[in-house]
Amino acid sequence: MADFETILKFWAPVEEDFNTYGGLVLARLFTEHPDTLKLFPKFAGIARADLARNAAVSAHGVTVLKKLGELLKARGNHAAILKPLSKTHATKHKIALVNFKLITEVIVKVLEEKAGLDGAGKQALNDAMDVVIADVGADYKELGFAG
C-alpha cells in the first residue's frame, strides 16, 4: 500500500498533461528499445525524430498512462482492471512480459526527469510494477500464452 501512495505523490503532473507524457514515454520506448516498435505496426512509418510529437503515438501513450493510473489508484486491488488488459495483450496483441518491464523502465526514467520522481518513488514504482507484471504473467498462464 505504501508503494502506491509514494508513487501517486508524483502522478499529478502526468494527469495534468497525459499527451506530453504519453508521447515521451512511447517515443523513448521506441528509441531505447527499437524492437518494441515492431509491436506497433501503425507507427512503423513515423520517423524517430517525430515519434514524441506524433498525435497517434501520443494518443496511445495516453491510453497506457491512464490505465497505469487506474492500476496505481487501485492500490493493489487491480484484478478487475488487469484481467481484460492481460487478455487483449495475450490474445490480440501478443505482447511478451518483457515488454511490460521495458516500458516500466522508461516510465520510471520519464517520471524521474519530468515529474521529479525521487529514489523512493522509483523503488516504489518498480516494486508496484513487479506485482502488476507478475499478475499479468499469471493471467497469461491461465490463458495459455507463454508471453
Secondary structure, DSSP 4 states (H G I P E B T S, - for coil): -HHHHHHHTTTHHHHHTHHHHHHHHHHHHHHHSGGGGGG-GGGTTS-GGGGGG-HHHHHHHHHHHHHHHHHHHTTT--HHHHHHHHHHHHHTS---HHHHHHHHHHHHHHHHHHH---HHHHHHHHHHHHHHHHHHHHHHHHHT---
